[in-house]
Amino acid sequence: MTDVVTAGISLRHGGVSRAPYTSLNLAEHVGDDESAVAANRDMLFQQANLKNLHYCCQIHSASVIDIDNGAGTIPEDPPEADALVSTDRETALGIFTADCVPIFILDHATPAIGIAHAGWRGTFARIAVNTLAQMKASFGTLATNCQIHLGPSIQKCCYTVSTELLDQFAERFGSTVHDGKNLSLQDANLNQLVEAGLPPTSISVSPLCTACRTDLFYSHRAENGRTGRMLSFIQLNAGS
């Protein structure tokens, strides 16, 4: 995003996991061999120079955890939530995805960081705005000081959902979020962030669709629910 942070999302290649998790699966909860996941994490952490990675047990909620309240300690059992925030330069924040939207947040002024996991349930519950609200409550973050990126995820081209769900999203986030058949999680998150005070120019959106590009990414939908997970991560740089 800038030289203030190190942020990124892993691809599915370069690891040791076997099919159907081929090959850089980074999640422990999908049925992959634990030793393979550990080896994959070691490789990525070294390459990305990640420190003290915090992540949560994702439950498709609007719950946000302020990592700083835990004094930087990593719990043995990840807490249930779908977003994390911090100002600690010795802490990396991460979420796992295989179609859901990874939302990276940088508050330049504090500086502070946040990351959120936004599937359709989390998006509908306004996880992106809740993460900003937690950053404001914890650190005094203002939306106008933030830069946000929506990472690779399933796009409208591949995300067919029920008419009922389309109508519910349109009512909450505006008619631009669907085309009558398919849903755009990107537009739903973008619209709620703009409504919360983010300038549109401060939000960037990846055009890459995880369901179209299973050569690069894991896709829960395109791979019938049995696949690995990418790790999206963000970390304040030491000199920021």
MOVENVEN-V29531 format. One record per residue. RES is the residue in one letter. OMEGA is omega in radians with two decimals (* if undefined). D_CENTER is the distance of its C-alpha to the mean C-alpha in Angstrom with 1 decimal. Layout:
{{RES	OMEGA	D_CENTER} {RES	OMEGA	D_CENTER}}
//
This chain:
{{M	3.00	14.3} {T	3.10	17.7} {D	3.09	19.8} {V	-3.08	18.7} {V	2.85	15.5} {T	-3.11	14.5} {A	3.12	11.0} {G	3.06	10.1} {I	-3.14	8.9} {S	2.95	11.6} {L	-3.07	13.9} {R	-3.04	15.8} {H	3.00	19.1} {G	-3.12	21.0} {G	-3.05	20.8} {V	-3.13	23.4} {S	3.11	22.1} {R	3.13	24.4} {A	0.11	24.1} {P	-3.07	22.3} {Y	-3.05	19.5} {T	-0.10	20.8} {S	-3.14	20.2} {L	3.06	17.3} {N	-3.06	15.7} {L	-3.10	13.9} {A	-3.11	13.6} {E	-2.93	16.7} {H	-3.00	16.6} {V	3.12	17.2} {G	3.14	20.9} {D	3.08	20.9} {D	-3.04	23.5} {E	-3.13	22.5} {S	3.09	24.3} {A	3.11	22.6} {V	3.13	19.1} {A	3.12	20.6} {A	3.11	22.1} {N	3.14	19.0} {R	3.12	17.2} {D	-3.13	20.3} {M	-3.11	20.4} {L	-3.10	16.9} {F	3.11	17.3} {Q	-3.10	20.6} {Q	-3.10	19.7} {A	-3.12	16.9} {N	3.14	18.9} {L	-3.14	16.3} {K	2.96	17.9} {N	-3.09	17.6} {L	3.01	14.1} {H	3.03	12.9} {Y	-3.06	10.6} {C	3.00	11.3} {C	-2.98	12.8} {Q	-3.04	10.5} {I	3.13	12.9} {H	-3.07	11.5} {S	3.00	12.7} {A	-3.08	12.6} {S	-3.10	13.3} {V	3.13	12.3} {I	3.01	13.8} {D	-3.09	15.6} {I	-3.10	15.9} {D	3.11	19.0} {N	3.11	20.9} {G	3.11	21.0} {A	3.06	22.7} {G	-3.13	20.3} {T	3.13	21.3} {I	-3.11	19.0} {P	3.12	20.0} {E	3.08	21.4} {D	-3.12	19.6} {P	-3.14	15.9} {P	3.12	16.0} {E	3.14	14.8} {A	3.09	12.0} {D	3.07	8.4} {A	-3.13	7.8} {L	3.08	9.7} {V	-3.10	12.0} {S	2.94	14.8} {T	-3.03	17.6} {D	3.14	18.7} {R	3.10	19.2} {E	-3.05	19.7} {T	2.97	16.2} {A	3.11	13.0} {L	-3.11	9.8} {G	2.99	7.4} {I	-3.09	5.3} {F	-3.13	6.8} {T	2.98	6.8} {A	3.08	10.1} {D	-3.14	10.0} {C	-3.07	7.4} {V	2.97	5.5} {P	-3.08	2.2} {I	-3.13	4.4} {F	-3.11	6.5} {I	3.03	9.7} {L	2.97	13.1} {D	-3.07	16.2} {H	-2.95	18.9} {A	-3.00	21.8} {T	-0.22	21.1} {P	3.11	19.1} {A	-3.12	16.0} {I	3.03	12.3} {G	3.04	9.3} {I	-3.07	5.6} {A	3.10	4.4} {H	-3.01	3.9} {A	2.88	6.5} {G	-3.09	9.2} {W	3.13	12.6} {R	3.12	13.6} {G	3.09	10.9} {T	-3.13	11.3} {F	3.12	15.0} {A	3.07	14.9} {R	3.11	13.4} {I	-3.13	10.4} {A	-3.13	9.7} {V	3.10	13.4} {N	3.11	13.6} {T	3.06	11.3} {L	3.14	13.7} {A	3.10	16.6} {Q	3.10	15.9} {M	3.08	15.8} {K	-3.13	19.0} {A	-3.06	20.6} {S	-2.96	19.9} {F	-3.07	20.4} {G	-3.11	22.0} {T	3.02	19.2} {L	-3.12	20.3} {A	-3.09	18.2} {T	3.11	20.6} {N	-3.01	19.8} {C	2.95	16.1} {Q	-3.05	14.5} {I	3.07	11.1} {H	3.01	9.5} {L	-3.02	7.7} {G	-3.14	7.2} {P	-3.09	9.2} {S	3.10	9.3} {I	-3.08	12.4} {Q	-3.08	14.6} {K	-3.12	17.5} {C	-3.03	19.9} {C	-2.99	18.9} {Y	3.09	17.6} {T	3.14	20.9} {V	-3.09	21.0} {S	3.08	23.9} {T	3.12	25.9} {E	3.14	25.6} {L	3.07	21.8} {L	-3.12	22.2} {D	3.14	24.8} {Q	3.12	22.7} {F	3.14	19.8} {A	3.13	22.5} {E	-3.08	24.3} {R	-2.98	21.3} {F	3.11	19.7} {G	-3.02	22.5} {S	-3.11	24.1} {T	-3.04	22.1} {V	3.10	19.2} {H	-3.13	21.3} {D	-3.10	24.3} {G	-3.14	26.2} {K	-3.05	24.7} {N	-3.08	21.1} {L	3.03	18.1} {S	3.04	15.8} {L	3.14	12.4} {Q	-3.14	12.0} {D	3.14	15.3} {A	3.09	14.7} {N	3.11	11.8} {L	-3.09	13.9} {N	3.14	17.0} {Q	3.11	15.9} {L	3.09	14.8} {V	3.10	18.2} {E	3.14	20.0} {A	3.06	18.7} {G	3.08	20.3} {L	2.98	18.0} {P	3.13	20.2} {P	-3.14	19.1} {T	3.13	19.8} {S	-3.11	17.2} {I	3.06	14.3} {S	-3.06	13.7} {V	3.07	12.3} {S	3.08	12.2} {P	-3.03	15.1} {L	3.14	14.3} {C	-3.12	14.3} {T	3.13	13.2} {A	3.08	16.2} {C	-2.96	18.6} {R	3.08	17.7} {T	2.97	18.0} {D	-3.13	19.9} {L	-2.96	16.8} {F	2.92	13.9} {Y	3.09	13.9} {S	3.13	14.2} {H	-3.09	14.9} {R	-3.07	17.0} {A	-3.10	18.9} {E	2.98	19.7} {N	2.98	20.9} {G	-3.13	18.5} {R	-3.07	19.5} {T	3.14	17.4} {G	3.13	15.1} {R	2.95	11.4} {M	3.01	9.7} {L	2.95	8.2} {S	-3.04	5.8} {F	3.08	7.9} {I	-3.07	9.7} {Q	3.06	13.3} {L	3.09	16.2} {N	-3.01	19.1} {A	-3.07	22.3} {G	-3.04	24.4} {S	*	22.2}}
//
